[in-house]
Amino acid sequence: MAPEHPVDSESVRWHAHLAVRLEADPAKWQVPGGMARSLARLALHRAWFTDMSRARFTDDHRALLSGFDVIFSPGVGRFPVLCKEERDAARLGVHGRQHPGVGALDDIPEDHALKPFFYSMVEALGITCYEATRSCFAGQKLYKEGAALIAAQCKSGLLRTPNTIQQFKNVQPPPGQTSPILHYFSTLLEYGKLNALESVELLQPVVQQGRRELVEKWLKEDKLECTEELGDIVKPLDGKFALSIYLRASVHAKVIQSFVEQGQIDQIVAYAKKVGYQADYSQLLQGMVASNPEGATNFAKALLEGKDGVPLIDINKVVKVFMDQNRLQETTSILLDALKANRPDQSALQTQLLAMNLQQAPKVAEAILQMNMFTHYDRSYIGQLCEKAGLMQYALEHYSDAADLKRVMLHAHQMTPEFLINHFSKMAPELALECLYDLMRHNRQNLNMAVQVAIKYHEQIGAVKIVEMFDSFGSNEGVFYFVGAILSASTDSEVHFSYIKAASRCGNMQEVERVCRESTSYDPVQVKDFLKEAKLPDPRPLIYVCDLHDFVEELTDYLYKNSLMKYIEVYVVKVNPLKCPFVVGALIDLDCSEDFIKSLLQNVRAACPCEPLVKEVEKRNRLKVILPWLEARVAEGNQEPSLHNAMAMILIDTN
């Protein structure tokens, strides 16, 4: 039966003639005699089998064929085959496993002029093997096994071609017998390792049958030549086997892809570093983000850590890959890790990190700002975003322009007092005062905040200016709380006067009384006039001011005219009895009733000094008014000369 790829018969016949010449004089051609004879037989066998005209064979040709064994088959007759042992050192045939042949062709030097010719002879042998497997007579098994053995033991590998594989695949085995192609591969595996094509051809049906154990066995025994194609075939059966094949074949892209698919993210960077491979990490990350965000995040961090401190991917590409899929949380984690060195050249990325979170996750942005990790970002831009996100404290921290500061300051209720108070320390005194005005103008609920700021920075801003600020808004409470906190450390009369006014207007009479009684820094005339004008329901503050600063007559006049007679008695009885003579004198000038004066003196009793009292009454010619008081003192045994002189004058006037 003719082969599917017949060799030109004339070419074979020419080779046969040349082979005869080689065999006749091998020394001339520098070829071992056995080798020449074997090649000659190959050519003649090929010529015979391709049904060349036997008549054209010469006697020399037939002589070469005389050493062949002959197989008889009905309808075919005598047929020469390559199955006889050739005992010379250069034989090409293989006649049994116990007699491994020697491929003498491999021993011929590469530069030998006739080596191409010898190879063409071996190719003829390959076709002959194919034709042997195609035969259907009784000796078929011999041909099949012989062909497989010849191919397996040919050191040059010339017979292990796609054509040979196809020839074995095309043979249909009789029922119950092993497929020729499987026998072929089995024979090859026994004698060594399959080449790339053979590995692919063998594993395709094995994978289809799910024979995982066979693949594992052959990989462990290193019987397969690993290629990308082989890995692709095995991958549906077992991804780990495919990874092993890709690794052996150095198919870097497929290795990394397999690591990704199997979740061995930590292996990717290590492998890339080891083999020096620059993969398309952007594409890898893009595929990972959707299916395994956490793994993609760790992978990205490893890539950015890089080799010897050099990143394996541009961080901007990483950010783009993640943000294209709206993975803000993962992007934030990656950037926080990558930017922790806080380098000036990372300012744009710092800005981007903060901006993304301020726009989409303000709470996260706030947490990042609290960590105070970054200092090189665009502070003005981030300040604007903080303001839009309602993070007023951070907006205030990032602004430096007065207009921006004053605008954000209006949201003081959204800031902690501690923060706002501390922030005023960064302002110039003039700006701080302006901000206090704005705070009070915008919302009176900012009073407490303004007071605390004023208390802490009054030395820089000026206490009087702060008082004026509170006064401009009619905030007596502001003045009261502010000045009350600094009063003990101040000697400014205006400050003290402001406190007295504020306390009186707030109705805190105890504080008004206390300051009027204890302070030595206020202007007494100024305070006296204010208290008189204020007409407080409780005149004790005025009493203390007038008593301390000798405004007794004026005090008496005020109390009398305002019908505060009780407080006249309080003053001379409880506050300062020594001033009673002057009070009595003033009352006489005011035409006060003698009964009230007598009652007043009766209550003061001996606490009132006699001599000043007599003097004040005498110069007004009203000694009789104090007669009851004088008699009471005499009865008490008072021996003061002024007392008895006054009694004598009254008696003289009476008589």
Order of alpha helices (4+ residues) and beta strands (2+ residues): alpha-alpha-alpha-alpha-beta-beta-alpha-alpha-alpha-alpha-alpha-alpha-alpha-alpha-alpha-alpha-alpha-alpha-alpha-alpha-alpha-alpha-alpha-alpha-alpha-alpha-alpha-alpha-alpha-alpha-alpha-alpha-alpha-alpha-alpha-alpha-alpha-alpha-alpha-alpha-alpha
